[in-house]
Amino acid sequence: MNIDNERNMNIDSKMARGIRLVDRDMLIFREIDRWRVVQGRHIRKLTGFDGQRACDRRLRKLIEAGYIKRKRVLYGVAGIYLNTSKAQMKMGLSTRSRKIRVEQIMHDIAVVDTAIFFNKRYEIAFDSMKTEIESHRLDGFGIRKHRPDFVFTRNKKLICVEVELSLKARDRFEKIIKDNFLAYEKQIWIVPDMDSKIARILANNKTTYPNIKILELNEMQAVVQDDA
């Protein structure tokens, strides 16, 4: 390595370490933290970037500065972003590494797609959505019970959203439906399609639990992709 190249690398390193954080950066850290999985296209929408290129440039700078990292976990699936302990410390949150459940990646991606759908279609603000992670934090350490993927209020009604791509044990599934009926004015279920067994079980339960609404995943994704 020649002297000029070494000098340039040192300058680049100092610039990365000395990055000036702005409010949007803190929002990026927050959204990465409160959803289980976020991709670059999600961050663009969650944090209000006008275009993907501008978003990607900022994410790259935050990676260089050691605040976030990008990880590829599944072949053919875009990488996901994670906060480093440096970003978590900035927000005063736990620096413990989050465990990525590979078998749940597609579900977690669909959850954020669904949140973007509700933001675009019904103007539900992202910061008004309480995610599963946030609900568990409010429950407190050691309390582990089912929480919806996210919850929001619309027209003074508390609404929960559940993305269900693979069928749980039927008893457990129906218990969640009942619990949601008691806790929320409306429970919205996102299913692979209306012909799936998941959709049929939900439809059969609508007589007993009339606050059930069923939507297909492709409806969420079509809206998100149209706005890409």
Backbone torsions as a table, in degrees:
resi	resn	phi	psi	omega
1	MET	NA	130.0	178.9
2	ASN	-82.0	169.5	-174.4
3	ILE	-63.9	-40.4	-179.2
4	ASP	-62.7	-42.8	179.0
5	ASN	-64.2	-40.6	179.8
6	GLU	-64.8	-41.5	179.4
7	ARG	-63.3	-42.0	179.4
8	ASN	-63.7	-39.0	179.1
9	MET	-65.3	-39.6	178.5
10	ASN	-65.7	-39.4	178.0
11	ILE	-63.8	-45.6	179.5
12	ASP	-60.6	-40.1	-178.9
13	SER	-64.7	-42.3	179.5
14	LYS	-65.4	-39.5	179.1
15	MET	-63.7	-39.2	-179.9
16	ALA	-66.0	-43.1	-179.0
17	ARG	-66.9	-29.4	-174.8
18	GLY	-98.1	21.7	-179.5
19	ILE	-57.9	138.6	178.7
20	ARG	-91.6	116.1	-179.6
21	LEU	-77.0	138.5	176.7
22	VAL	-115.9	173.3	-176.6
23	ASP	-56.1	-38.5	-178.2
24	ARG	-65.6	-31.8	177.0
25	ASP	-62.7	-43.4	178.3
26	MET	-64.0	-34.5	176.2
27	LEU	-66.4	-39.6	176.2
28	ILE	-58.9	-48.1	179.5
29	PHE	-59.3	-42.1	-177.8
30	ARG	-63.9	-45.6	-177.7
31	GLU	-69.3	-37.2	175.6
32	ILE	-60.9	-39.4	-176.8
33	ASP	-70.7	-37.9	-168.9
34	ARG	-92.3	-11.0	171.7
35	TRP	-107.2	147.0	-175.9
36	ARG	-67.5	-37.1	-178.6
37	VAL	-141.4	128.4	173.4
38	VAL	-134.0	138.5	174.5
39	GLN	-103.9	173.0	-178.8
40	GLY	-58.7	-39.7	-179.4
41	ARG	-66.2	-31.1	176.1
42	HIS	-68.6	-46.3	-177.6
43	ILE	-59.9	-38.1	177.7
44	ARG	-54.8	-46.4	-177.5
45	LYS	-76.0	-43.1	-176.5
46	LEU	-63.6	-27.8	-174.1
47	THR	-115.1	3.0	169.8
48	GLY	82.7	23.6	173.8
49	PHE	-69.0	142.9	178.4
50	ASP	-72.0	-35.5	-177.3
51	GLY	-139.0	161.0	-177.7
52	GLN	-71.2	-34.3	-178.1
53	ARG	-63.8	-43.6	178.7
54	ALA	-63.6	-39.8	177.9
55	CYS	-62.4	-48.2	-178.1
56	ASP	-62.3	-37.3	178.6
57	ARG	-62.7	-43.5	-179.5
58	ARG	-67.7	-39.9	178.2
59	LEU	-62.1	-39.2	179.2
60	ARG	-63.2	-40.6	178.4
61	LYS	-65.2	-38.5	178.8
62	LEU	-68.7	-32.3	174.2
63	ILE	-65.6	-47.4	-179.2
64	GLU	-61.0	-31.7	-179.5
65	ALA	-84.9	-2.3	175.0
66	GLY	83.3	16.8	-179.2
67	TYR	-90.1	-33.3	179.5
68	ILE	-134.6	168.9	174.6
69	LYS	-141.9	155.9	179.6
70	ARG	-114.5	132.6	-174.8
71	LYS	-130.5	133.6	173.6
72	ARG	-93.9	124.6	-175.6
73	VAL	-118.8	-22.4	179.1
74	LEU	-136.4	135.8	178.0
75	TYR	-61.6	132.9	178.0
76	GLY	83.8	-1.7	179.7
77	VAL	-114.1	130.8	-179.1
78	ALA	-56.0	149.0	-178.9
79	GLY	-61.4	156.5	178.8
80	ILE	-111.1	156.3	-177.5
81	TYR	-105.1	140.8	179.5
82	LEU	-131.8	144.9	172.0
83	ASN	-75.7	145.3	169.2
84	THR	-88.4	173.4	178.0
85	SER	-61.7	-26.6	179.1
86	LYS	-63.5	-43.9	178.4
87	ALA	-70.1	-41.6	-179.5
88	GLN	-62.0	-38.9	177.9
89	MET	-64.8	-37.2	177.8
90	LYS	-59.0	-34.1	-178.0
91	MET	-93.6	-2.7	-179.9
92	GLY	72.5	29.5	-178.9
93	LEU	-109.1	168.7	179.2
94	SER	-57.5	139.3	178.9
95	THR	-96.2	8.0	178.8
96	ARG	-67.0	135.3	-178.2
97	SER	-65.4	139.0	178.4
98	ARG	-82.8	135.1	178.2
99	LYS	-81.6	126.7	179.5
100	ILE	-93.5	122.6	179.0
101	ARG	-95.2	101.8	-173.8
102	VAL	-58.9	-37.6	-177.6
103	GLU	-68.4	-11.2	-177.0
104	GLN	-111.4	4.0	-174.9
105	ILE	-56.9	-47.7	-176.2
106	MET	-65.7	-35.5	175.1
107	HIS	-63.2	-46.8	-176.0
108	ASP	-66.4	-35.1	174.6
109	ILE	-64.9	-42.5	179.9
110	ALA	-63.7	-32.7	179.1
111	VAL	-62.1	-46.4	-179.1
112	VAL	-69.8	-37.3	174.2
113	ASP	-57.2	-41.2	-179.8
114	THR	-66.4	-40.4	176.9
115	ALA	-61.0	-41.7	178.6
116	ILE	-64.9	-38.5	176.6
117	PHE	-58.1	-48.3	-178.0
118	PHE	-67.8	-32.2	175.6
119	ASN	-65.6	-44.7	-176.9
120	LYS	-76.3	-43.9	-174.2
121	ARG	-78.9	-39.0	-174.2
122	TYR	-118.5	5.9	177.7
123	GLU	57.7	38.5	174.0
124	ILE	-81.7	117.5	-178.0
125	ALA	-65.1	139.3	-179.7
126	PHE	-59.7	-39.2	-176.5
127	ASP	-73.8	-6.4	174.9
128	SER	-93.5	-6.1	178.5
129	MET	-87.3	128.1	175.0
130	LYS	-98.7	117.9	-176.2
131	THR	-83.4	167.8	178.1
132	GLU	-56.5	-43.4	-179.3
133	ILE	-60.5	-44.2	180.0
134	GLU	-65.9	-37.7	178.1
135	SER	-63.1	-42.9	178.6
136	HIS	-63.7	-36.8	178.3
137	ARG	-64.3	-39.1	178.5
138	LEU	-68.9	-30.1	177.3
139	ASP	-62.8	-35.7	-179.0
140	GLY	101.3	160.9	-177.9
141	PHE	-61.4	136.2	174.9
142	GLY	88.3	-11.0	177.9
143	ILE	-99.1	111.6	-179.1
144	ARG	-121.3	104.4	173.8
145	LYS	-136.7	163.4	-177.1
146	HIS	-62.6	135.4	171.8
147	ARG	-128.7	143.7	177.8
148	PRO	-61.3	162.9	179.9
149	ASP	-63.0	-38.8	167.8
150	PHE	-161.9	163.4	-175.0
151	VAL	-134.8	144.1	174.6
152	PHE	-151.0	167.7	178.1
153	THR	-113.0	132.1	176.6
154	ARG	-140.4	131.5	-177.1
155	ASN	52.4	40.8	177.9
156	LYS	65.3	17.1	177.5
157	LYS	-111.3	132.4	177.9
158	LEU	-83.3	121.4	-172.5
159	ILE	-123.0	135.0	175.0
160	CYS	-111.5	150.4	179.5
161	VAL	-122.7	130.3	179.4
162	GLU	-125.1	124.2	173.6
163	VAL	-98.3	117.5	-175.4
164	GLU	-124.3	100.2	-177.3
165	LEU	-101.0	-20.7	177.1
166	SER	-134.6	139.8	-171.1
167	LEU	-73.7	128.4	171.9
168	LYS	-79.0	173.5	171.2
169	ALA	-55.3	137.1	-170.6
170	ARG	-59.5	-41.0	179.8
171	ASP	-60.9	-44.2	179.6
172	ARG	-65.6	-42.5	180.0
173	PHE	-59.0	-47.0	-177.2
174	GLU	-71.4	-27.9	174.9
175	LYS	-66.9	-40.3	178.1
176	ILE	-63.0	-42.9	177.9
177	ILE	-58.2	-45.7	179.7
178	LYS	-64.0	-46.1	-179.6
179	ASP	-60.7	-40.4	178.5
180	ASN	-66.4	-35.3	177.6
181	PHE	-61.5	-39.5	-178.6
182	LEU	-76.0	-28.7	-172.1
183	ALA	-96.8	-23.0	-172.2
184	TYR	-132.5	150.2	177.1
185	GLU	-69.2	-31.5	178.6
186	LYS	-143.4	141.4	173.6
187	GLN	-121.7	120.7	-178.0
188	ILE	-105.6	124.6	-178.5
189	TRP	-110.7	129.8	176.6
190	ILE	-102.3	120.2	-174.3
191	VAL	-120.6	161.3	179.5
192	PRO	-58.8	-44.9	175.5
193	ASP	-166.6	167.0	-174.5
194	MET	-72.5	-12.5	178.2
195	ASP	-91.8	-3.4	-177.8
196	SER	-72.6	157.4	177.8
197	LYS	-62.6	-34.2	177.8
198	ILE	-58.3	-48.0	-179.1
199	ALA	-64.0	-37.4	-178.7
200	ARG	-66.9	-41.7	178.5
201	ILE	-63.2	-43.5	178.4
202	LEU	-61.6	-44.1	-179.8
203	ALA	-62.2	-39.0	179.7
204	ASN	-67.4	-24.1	-179.0
205	ASN	-89.6	-6.9	-175.4
206	LYS	-66.4	-26.9	178.3
207	THR	-66.0	-43.7	179.6
208	THR	-77.1	-37.1	-177.0
209	TYR	-123.9	82.0	-171.6
210	PRO	-70.3	-2.4	179.3
211	ASN	-86.9	8.4	179.8
212	ILE	-78.9	133.4	169.7
213	LYS	-127.8	136.4	-175.9
214	ILE	-116.3	130.3	176.8
215	LEU	-128.3	151.1	178.5
216	GLU	-89.2	144.7	-178.6
217	LEU	-60.2	-38.0	-176.6
218	ASN	-64.5	-23.5	175.4
219	GLU	-67.3	-40.3	177.6
220	MET	-63.7	-49.1	-173.4
221	GLN	-67.5	-33.7	179.2
222	ALA	-63.0	-42.6	178.8
223	VAL	-65.8	-42.9	-179.6
224	VAL	-64.7	-44.2	-178.2
225	GLN	-68.7	-34.5	178.2
226	ASP	-63.3	-24.9	-176.8
227	ASP	-101.9	10.3	-176.7
228	ALA	-68.7	NA	NA
